[in-house]
């Protein structure tokens, strides 16, 4: 296999183009390309990663499958208020209709679409509770096996609902405990949602239980955390739960006991955006001093859709403050490890979007108001290498010029087009319009290529 006319080091903005001969995915020979300078080049980049996406809830509102006993109709569950509580309630109703065929179809659509977008690794959340039992998990295990030749699916057994409060808390917890034993060889991470518990005490019990189980079963740990825009209280007992997670991890001696490859991911954490500069700096110092493998995952599209809705007594529907953690600043100014992810697609939590990580990086330019070339390079890392590190995978990072013997299998190849295809009558006018060429990471992030022009090196 020969990759022709390849720009191999877009971060150094090199104009050199290469022909790269591969055997079994490794470079056998590399030479300067003989292609005409007018021939659009290809770009070779690290693959994309979903560090946080919900598998069983994908496309609930946009599946548009013909209603049948195997494929239920969810059309009555579209958002009306768009609130978080409505999304929780409607998703609970959707779970009552899940079938094996339905979960497999929607899950396979998500995985297939992700692969065509350039994704080769995914942390997929599957919800286990008194309604679903272990059905979403068993289907995820089938999908993991069926798509293993294309991408790495890391299954996160996830408690969206309370496990230490409400009438179903004990049952929800028991189902996950059972699953962690019965399906131990297939589960890679354990996730919970401490903020859905009915008291802070229950939230702390939730965190404690999750840490204990992750250590017992040698799993990555993933918390949905601090999902609010309420101002944090100065009271020690009312600080963001992020502090409590760090403290409890230290009490459990995670750094000394856990496998060094296991990471701790904190998703959402929108309340941290409400801290002042001193508060953010203090929190960062606590995280860094702990020497724990903590990674923050910002989920901006989902956060902005859910957060900042006007209260019922608000005098203005225009007063809608938004909130999501500012990932670039967390990395650069605070020295924290962070990345960004899609979270949901086609359901009540996030009904819009294609789920494309590269498009997410592009949106993030505006969301975070970061428009420099260096910002674009950072954001690409946030949906590729940084995201892979967060979920405990190797970086698969291309560093410098391509060398003989280097493994390129699994890298993302982007193809530039030569010209714009003009449909219909315009085509008959014999107009020739050259396509915009993407030659660097900034070009790719600011103006993403469509999925049809992306492929994974095999």
MARKOLTOR-48195 format. One record per residue (C-alpha): residue number from 1; x, y, z. Coordinates in steps of 0.25 Angstrom, whole numbers, plus 5000, padded with zeros to 4 digits. Example, Ala and Ser with C-alpha at 12.3 -4.5 7.8 and 13.67 -1.06 7.14 Angstrom:
2
seq=1 u=5049 v=4982 w=5031
seq=2 u=5055 v=4996 w=5029
//
This chain:
458
seq=1 u=5000 v=5000 w=5000
seq=2 u=5005 v=5014 w=4996
seq=3 u=5000 v=5027 w=5002
seq=4 u=5003 v=5037 w=4991
seq=5 u=5005 v=5052 w=4992
seq=6 u=5004 v=5053 w=5008
seq=7 u=5007 v=5065 w=5016
seq=8 u=5012 v=5058 w=5028
seq=9 u=5015 v=5068 w=5039
seq=10 u=5004 v=5079 w=5039
seq=11 u=5008 v=5084 w=5052
seq=12 u=5022 v=5089 w=5047
seq=13 u=5014 v=5095 w=5034
seq=14 u=5024 v=5087 w=5025
seq=15 u=5022 v=5089 w=5011
seq=16 u=5028 v=5075 w=5008
seq=17 u=5020 v=5065 w=5002
seq=18 u=5023 v=5050 w=5002
seq=19 u=5020 v=5036 w=4996
seq=20 u=5019 v=5026 w=5008
seq=21 u=5020 v=5011 w=5005
seq=22 u=5013 v=5003 w=5016
seq=23 u=5014 v=4988 w=5019
seq=24 u=5005 v=4983 w=5030
seq=25 u=5002 v=4997 w=5035
seq=26 u=5017 v=5001 w=5036
seq=27 u=5026 v=5010 w=5028
seq=28 u=5035 v=5002 w=5019
seq=29 u=5040 v=5014 w=5010
seq=30 u=5038 v=5029 w=5009
seq=31 u=5041 v=5038 w=4998
seq=32 u=5038 v=5052 w=4993
seq=33 u=5025 v=5051 w=4985
seq=34 u=5026 v=5053 w=4970
seq=35 u=5012 v=5058 w=4969
seq=36 u=5010 v=5071 w=4962
seq=37 u=5009 v=5083 w=4972
seq=38 u=4995 v=5086 w=4967
seq=39 u=4990 v=5072 w=4972
seq=40 u=4983 v=5074 w=4985
seq=41 u=4991 v=5067 w=4996
seq=42 u=4986 v=5057 w=5007
seq=43 u=4988 v=5060 w=5022
seq=44 u=4992 v=5050 w=5032
seq=45 u=4987 v=5052 w=5046
seq=46 u=4985 v=5045 w=5059
seq=47 u=4971 v=5038 w=5060
seq=48 u=4959 v=5044 w=5067
seq=49 u=4954 v=5039 w=5080
seq=50 u=4940 v=5040 w=5087
seq=51 u=4945 v=5040 w=5102
seq=52 u=4930 v=5041 w=5107
seq=53 u=4918 v=5037 w=5099
seq=54 u=4905 v=5030 w=5103
seq=55 u=4903 v=5018 w=5094
seq=56 u=4889 v=5013 w=5098
seq=57 u=4883 v=5027 w=5097
seq=58 u=4888 v=5030 w=5084
seq=59 u=4878 v=5034 w=5073
seq=60 u=4866 v=5032 w=5082
seq=61 u=4859 v=5044 w=5076
seq=62 u=4865 v=5043 w=5062
seq=63 u=4865 v=5028 w=5059
seq=64 u=4852 v=5029 w=5051
seq=65 u=4851 v=5014 w=5050
seq=66 u=4838 v=5008 w=5046
seq=67 u=4831 v=5005 w=5058
seq=68 u=4830 v=4990 w=5061
seq=69 u=4831 v=4981 w=5074
seq=70 u=4846 v=4981 w=5071
seq=71 u=4848 v=4996 w=5068
seq=72 u=4839 v=5004 w=5077
seq=73 u=4834 v=5018 w=5074
seq=74 u=4840 v=5030 w=5083
seq=75 u=4834 v=5041 w=5075
seq=76 u=4825 v=5045 w=5087
seq=77 u=4838 v=5048 w=5096
seq=78 u=4843 v=5060 w=5088
seq=79 u=4847 v=5072 w=5097
seq=80 u=4836 v=5082 w=5101
seq=81 u=4843 v=5090 w=5112
seq=82 u=4857 v=5084 w=5109
seq=83 u=4860 v=5084 w=5123
seq=84 u=4870 v=5074 w=5130
seq=85 u=4858 v=5068 w=5138
seq=86 u=4850 v=5066 w=5126
seq=87 u=4861 v=5059 w=5119
seq=88 u=4863 v=5050 w=5131
seq=89 u=4848 v=5047 w=5131
seq=90 u=4847 v=5045 w=5116
seq=91 u=4859 v=5036 w=5116
seq=92 u=4854 v=5027 w=5127
seq=93 u=4841 v=5025 w=5119
seq=94 u=4849 v=5022 w=5107
seq=95 u=4857 v=5011 w=5114
seq=96 u=4844 v=5004 w=5117
seq=97 u=4843 v=5002 w=5102
seq=98 u=4857 v=4997 w=5099
seq=99 u=4858 v=4984 w=5091
seq=100 u=4871 v=4976 w=5088
seq=101 u=4869 v=4980 w=5073
seq=102 u=4866 v=4994 w=5076
seq=103 u=4879 v=4996 w=5084
seq=104 u=4887 v=4988 w=5074
seq=105 u=4883 v=4996 w=5062
seq=106 u=4884 v=5010 w=5069
seq=107 u=4898 v=5006 w=5075
seq=108 u=4903 v=5001 w=5062
seq=109 u=4899 v=5013 w=5055
seq=110 u=4906 v=5022 w=5065
seq=111 u=4919 v=5013 w=5064
seq=112 u=4919 v=5012 w=5049
seq=113 u=4916 v=5027 w=5047
seq=114 u=4928 v=5030 w=5057
seq=115 u=4937 v=5022 w=5049
seq=116 u=4934 v=5029 w=5036
seq=117 u=4937 v=5042 w=5044
seq=118 u=4951 v=5037 w=5047
seq=119 u=4948 v=5031 w=5061
seq=120 u=4956 v=5019 w=5066
seq=121 u=4954 v=5019 w=5081
seq=122 u=4941 v=5021 w=5089
seq=123 u=4938 v=5021 w=5104
seq=124 u=4923 v=5017 w=5103
seq=125 u=4914 v=5019 w=5115
seq=126 u=4903 v=5008 w=5116
seq=127 u=4892 v=5011 w=5127
seq=128 u=4889 v=5000 w=5137
seq=129 u=4877 v=5001 w=5146
seq=130 u=4864 v=4995 w=5151
seq=131 u=4857 v=4998 w=5138
seq=132 u=4868 v=4993 w=5128
seq=133 u=4875 v=4982 w=5136
seq=134 u=4887 v=4978 w=5128
seq=135 u=4881 v=4978 w=5114
seq=136 u=4889 v=4991 w=5110
seq=137 u=4902 v=4985 w=5115
seq=138 u=4900 v=4971 w=5107
seq=139 u=4897 v=4979 w=5094
seq=140 u=4909 v=4987 w=5096
seq=141 u=4917 v=4975 w=5098
seq=142 u=4912 v=4970 w=5085
seq=143 u=4915 v=4983 w=5078
seq=144 u=4929 v=4983 w=5084
seq=145 u=4932 v=4969 w=5078
seq=146 u=4925 v=4972 w=5064
seq=147 u=4933 v=4986 w=5063
seq=148 u=4946 v=4981 w=5068
seq=149 u=4953 v=4981 w=5055
seq=150 u=4950 v=4996 w=5053
seq=151 u=4951 v=5003 w=5066
seq=152 u=4953 v=5001 w=5081
seq=153 u=4941 v=5001 w=5089
seq=154 u=4943 v=5003 w=5104
seq=155 u=4930 v=5000 w=5112
seq=156 u=4926 v=5008 w=5124
seq=157 u=4916 v=5002 w=5133
seq=158 u=4908 v=5015 w=5137
seq=159 u=4899 v=5019 w=5148
seq=160 u=4891 v=5031 w=5143
seq=161 u=4880 v=5029 w=5154
seq=162 u=4882 v=5030 w=5169
seq=163 u=4889 v=5017 w=5175
seq=164 u=4888 v=5022 w=5190
seq=165 u=4875 v=5030 w=5190
seq=166 u=4860 v=5029 w=5185
seq=167 u=4852 v=5016 w=5185
seq=168 u=4860 v=5009 w=5174
seq=169 u=4874 v=5013 w=5179
seq=170 u=4877 v=4999 w=5186
seq=171 u=4872 v=4992 w=5173
seq=172 u=4880 v=5001 w=5164
seq=173 u=4893 v=4998 w=5172
seq=174 u=4891 v=4983 w=5173
seq=175 u=4889 v=4982 w=5158
seq=176 u=4902 v=4989 w=5155
seq=177 u=4909 v=4980 w=5166
seq=178 u=4904 v=4968 w=5159
seq=179 u=4908 v=4973 w=5145
seq=180 u=4923 v=4976 w=5150
seq=181 u=4924 v=4962 w=5154
seq=182 u=4917 v=4955 w=5143
seq=183 u=4923 v=4963 w=5131
seq=184 u=4936 v=4966 w=5138
seq=185 u=4944 v=4963 w=5125
seq=186 u=4936 v=4973 w=5116
seq=187 u=4935 v=4985 w=5125
seq=188 u=4946 v=4995 w=5125
seq=189 u=4941 v=5007 w=5134
seq=190 u=4931 v=5010 w=5144
seq=191 u=4923 v=5023 w=5144
seq=192 u=4913 v=5029 w=5154
seq=193 u=4905 v=5042 w=5155
seq=194 u=4907 v=5047 w=5169
seq=195 u=4899 v=5060 w=5167
seq=196 u=4886 v=5052 w=5165
seq=197 u=4885 v=5047 w=5179
seq=198 u=4875 v=5054 w=5188
seq=199 u=4885 v=5058 w=5199
seq=200 u=4900 v=5062 w=5200
seq=201 u=4902 v=5050 w=5209
seq=202 u=4896 v=5041 w=5198
seq=203 u=4905 v=5047 w=5188
seq=204 u=4917 v=5044 w=5196
seq=205 u=4913 v=5030 w=5198
seq=206 u=4912 v=5029 w=5183
seq=207 u=4926 v=5034 w=5181
seq=208 u=4931 v=5025 w=5192
seq=209 u=4924 v=5013 w=5186
seq=210 u=4929 v=5016 w=5172
seq=211 u=4944 v=5017 w=5177
seq=212 u=4943 v=5004 w=5185
seq=213 u=4937 v=4996 w=5173
seq=214 u=4947 v=5002 w=5163
seq=215 u=4959 v=4998 w=5171
seq=216 u=4953 v=4984 w=5174
seq=217 u=4950 v=4981 w=5159
seq=218 u=4962 v=4989 w=5154
seq=219 u=4954 v=4999 w=5146
seq=220 u=4955 v=5013 w=5141
seq=221 u=4946 v=5023 w=5148
seq=222 u=4937 v=5033 w=5142
seq=223 u=4928 v=5043 w=5150
seq=224 u=4918 v=5052 w=5144
seq=225 u=4920 v=5063 w=5154
seq=226 u=4915 v=5077 w=5158
seq=227 u=4905 v=5079 w=5147
seq=228 u=4899 v=5092 w=5152
seq=229 u=4902 v=5107 w=5150
seq=230 u=4899 v=5110 w=5165
seq=231 u=4910 v=5119 w=5171
seq=232 u=4918 v=5110 w=5180
seq=233 u=4916 v=5112 w=5195
seq=234 u=4929 v=5116 w=5203
seq=235 u=4924 v=5105 w=5213
seq=236 u=4934 v=5093 w=5214
seq=237 u=4921 v=5084 w=5213
seq=238 u=4916 v=5091 w=5201
seq=239 u=4928 v=5092 w=5192
seq=240 u=4927 v=5086 w=5178
seq=241 u=4928 v=5071 w=5179
seq=242 u=4941 v=5071 w=5171
seq=243 u=4948 v=5074 w=5184
seq=244 u=4941 v=5062 w=5191
seq=245 u=4945 v=5053 w=5180
seq=246 u=4960 v=5057 w=5181
seq=247 u=4959 v=5055 w=5196
seq=248 u=4952 v=5041 w=5196
seq=249 u=4962 v=5036 w=5185
seq=250 u=4973 v=5040 w=5195
seq=251 u=4966 v=5033 w=5206
seq=252 u=4965 v=5021 w=5198
seq=253 u=4980 v=5022 w=5194
seq=254 u=4977 v=5021 w=5179
seq=255 u=4990 v=5026 w=5175
seq=256 u=4997 v=5015 w=5183
seq=257 u=4987 v=5003 w=5180
seq=258 u=4981 v=5005 w=5166
seq=259 u=4987 v=5000 w=5154
seq=260 u=4996 v=5012 w=5148
seq=261 u=4988 v=5011 w=5135
seq=262 u=4975 v=5014 w=5141
seq=263 u=4970 v=5028 w=5140
seq=264 u=4959 v=5037 w=5147
seq=265 u=4951 v=5045 w=5138
seq=266 u=4942 v=5056 w=5143
seq=267 u=4931 v=5060 w=5133
seq=268 u=4923 v=5073 w=5132
seq=269 u=4927 v=5080 w=5144
seq=270 u=4920 v=5093 w=5140
seq=271 u=4919 v=5098 w=5154
seq=272 u=4934 v=5100 w=5153
seq=273 u=4932 v=5111 w=5142
seq=274 u=4925 v=5119 w=5153
seq=275 u=4938 v=5119 w=5162
seq=276 u=4946 v=5132 w=5162
seq=277 u=4960 v=5132 w=5158
seq=278 u=4965 v=5130 w=5172
seq=279 u=4956 v=5118 w=5174
seq=280 u=4960 v=5112 w=5161
seq=281 u=4974 v=5113 w=5164
seq=282 u=4972 v=5107 w=5178
seq=283 u=4965 v=5095 w=5172
seq=284 u=4975 v=5093 w=5162
seq=285 u=4986 v=5093 w=5172
seq=286 u=4978 v=5082 w=5180
seq=287 u=4977 v=5073 w=5168
seq=288 u=4991 v=5075 w=5164
seq=289 u=4997 v=5073 w=5178
seq=290 u=4989 v=5060 w=5179
seq=291 u=4997 v=5054 w=5168
seq=292 u=4985 v=5046 w=5164
seq=293 u=4982 v=5043 w=5149
seq=294 u=4970 v=5052 w=5148
seq=295 u=4965 v=5057 w=5135
seq=296 u=4954 v=5067 w=5132
seq=297 u=4945 v=5065 w=5120
seq=298 u=4937 v=5077 w=5116
seq=299 u=4924 v=5074 w=5108
seq=300 u=4921 v=5088 w=5103
seq=301 u=4909 v=5085 w=5093
seq=302 u=4902 v=5077 w=5103
seq=303 u=4905 v=5087 w=5115
seq=304 u=4901 v=5099 w=5107
seq=305 u=4887 v=5093 w=5103
seq=306 u=4884 v=5088 w=5117
seq=307 u=4890 v=5100 w=5126
seq=308 u=4885 v=5114 w=5128
seq=309 u=4870 v=5112 w=5125
seq=310 u=4862 v=5124 w=5131
seq=311 u=4854 v=5120 w=5144
seq=312 u=4839 v=5120 w=5144
seq=313 u=4838 v=5133 w=5151
seq=314 u=4849 v=5140 w=5142
seq=315 u=4844 v=5153 w=5136
seq=316 u=4852 v=5151 w=5123
seq=317 u=4854 v=5139 w=5114
seq=318 u=4866 v=5145 w=5109
seq=319 u=4874 v=5144 w=5122
seq=320 u=4881 v=5131 w=5120
seq=321 u=4895 v=5130 w=5125
seq=322 u=4902 v=5118 w=5119
seq=323 u=4913 v=5110 w=5126
seq=324 u=4923 v=5099 w=5122
seq=325 u=4937 v=5097 w=5127
seq=326 u=4947 v=5105 w=5119
seq=327 u=4956 v=5094 w=5115
seq=328 u=4967 v=5102 w=5108
seq=329 u=4969 v=5111 w=5120
seq=330 u=4969 v=5099 w=5129
seq=331 u=4980 v=5093 w=5121
seq=332 u=4989 v=5105 w=5119
seq=333 u=4986 v=5114 w=5131
seq=334 u=4984 v=5104 w=5142
seq=335 u=4992 v=5092 w=5137
seq=336 u=4981 v=5082 w=5138
seq=337 u=4979 v=5070 w=5128
seq=338 u=4966 v=5072 w=5120
seq=339 u=4959 v=5069 w=5107
seq=340 u=4945 v=5071 w=5101
seq=341 u=4935 v=5061 w=5096
seq=342 u=4921 v=5060 w=5090
seq=343 u=4913 v=5053 w=5102
seq=344 u=4900 v=5051 w=5095
seq=345 u=4894 v=5051 w=5081
seq=346 u=4880 v=5051 w=5076
seq=347 u=4873 v=5050 w=5090
seq=348 u=4866 v=5059 w=5100
seq=349 u=4880 v=5063 w=5106
seq=350 u=4885 v=5068 w=5093
seq=351 u=4875 v=5066 w=5081
seq=352 u=4884 v=5073 w=5071
seq=353 u=4898 v=5071 w=5064
seq=354 u=4905 v=5059 w=5056
seq=355 u=4914 v=5055 w=5068
seq=356 u=4926 v=5058 w=5059
seq=357 u=4938 v=5061 w=5069
seq=358 u=4945 v=5069 w=5058
seq=359 u=4932 v=5078 w=5057
seq=360 u=4932 v=5079 w=5072
seq=361 u=4946 v=5084 w=5072
seq=362 u=4942 v=5094 w=5061
seq=363 u=4930 v=5099 w=5070
seq=364 u=4939 v=5100 w=5082
seq=365 u=4947 v=5111 w=5075
seq=366 u=4934 v=5120 w=5077
seq=367 u=4929 v=5114 w=5090
seq=368 u=4943 v=5116 w=5096
seq=369 u=4946 v=5129 w=5088
seq=370 u=4960 v=5123 w=5085
seq=371 u=4964 v=5127 w=5070
seq=372 u=4979 v=5126 w=5069
seq=373 u=4987 v=5116 w=5061
seq=374 u=4992 v=5110 w=5074
seq=375 u=4978 v=5109 w=5079
seq=376 u=4973 v=5101 w=5067
seq=377 u=4985 v=5091 w=5070
seq=378 u=4981 v=5090 w=5084
seq=379 u=4966 v=5087 w=5081
seq=380 u=4970 v=5076 w=5071
seq=381 u=4978 v=5070 w=5082
seq=382 u=4966 v=5071 w=5091
seq=383 u=4958 v=5061 w=5082
seq=384 u=4970 v=5052 w=5078
seq=385 u=4982 v=5050 w=5087
seq=386 u=4977 v=5057 w=5100
seq=387 u=4964 v=5050 w=5099
seq=388 u=4971 v=5036 w=5097
seq=389 u=4980 v=5039 w=5110
seq=390 u=4968 v=5043 w=5118
seq=391 u=4962 v=5029 w=5116
seq=392 u=4975 v=5022 w=5118
seq=393 u=4979 v=5019 w=5104
seq=394 u=4992 v=5021 w=5097
seq=395 u=4993 v=5034 w=5090
seq=396 u=4996 v=5029 w=5076
seq=397 u=5003 v=5042 w=5073
seq=398 u=5010 v=5046 w=5061
seq=399 u=5023 v=5053 w=5065
seq=400 u=5031 v=5060 w=5055
seq=401 u=5034 v=5055 w=5041
seq=402 u=5030 v=5041 w=5038
seq=403 u=5041 v=5030 w=5039
seq=404 u=5043 v=5017 w=5033
seq=405 u=5038 v=5006 w=5043
seq=406 u=5028 v=5015 w=5049
seq=407 u=5014 v=5010 w=5051
seq=408 u=5003 v=5018 w=5043
seq=409 u=4991 v=5008 w=5044
seq=410 u=4980 v=5015 w=5051
seq=411 u=4984 v=5029 w=5047
seq=412 u=4974 v=5038 w=5040
seq=413 u=4976 v=5042 w=5026
seq=414 u=4969 v=5054 w=5020
seq=415 u=4968 v=5056 w=5005
seq=416 u=4967 v=5070 w=4999
seq=417 u=4958 v=5071 w=4987
seq=418 u=4963 v=5078 w=4974
seq=419 u=4950 v=5085 w=4970
seq=420 u=4936 v=5089 w=4975
seq=421 u=4925 v=5080 w=4969
seq=422 u=4915 v=5089 w=4963
seq=423 u=4901 v=5083 w=4962
seq=424 u=4890 v=5084 w=4951
seq=425 u=4890 v=5096 w=4942
seq=426 u=4903 v=5102 w=4948
seq=427 u=4911 v=5090 w=4943
seq=428 u=4907 v=5092 w=4929
seq=429 u=4913 v=5106 w=4929
seq=430 u=4927 v=5100 w=4930
seq=431 u=4931 v=5108 w=4942
seq=432 u=4943 v=5102 w=4949
seq=433 u=4945 v=5106 w=4964
seq=434 u=4957 v=5101 w=4972
seq=435 u=4954 v=5095 w=4985
seq=436 u=4960 v=5101 w=4998
seq=437 u=4972 v=5093 w=5002
seq=438 u=4974 v=5089 w=5016
seq=439 u=4989 v=5088 w=5019
seq=440 u=4990 v=5090 w=5034
seq=441 u=4983 v=5087 w=5047
seq=442 u=4977 v=5101 w=5047
seq=443 u=4971 v=5098 w=5034
seq=444 u=4965 v=5085 w=5038
seq=445 u=4959 v=5091 w=5051
seq=446 u=4954 v=5104 w=5046
seq=447 u=4948 v=5097 w=5033
seq=448 u=4946 v=5082 w=5035
seq=449 u=4946 v=5073 w=5023
seq=450 u=4933 v=5065 w=5021
seq=451 u=4933 v=5051 w=5026
seq=452 u=4934 v=5045 w=5012
seq=453 u=4948 v=5051 w=5010
seq=454 u=4953 v=5044 w=5023
seq=455 u=4958 v=5030 w=5025
seq=456 u=4966 v=5022 w=5034
seq=457 u=4980 v=5016 w=5030
seq=458 u=4978 v=5001 w=5030
//
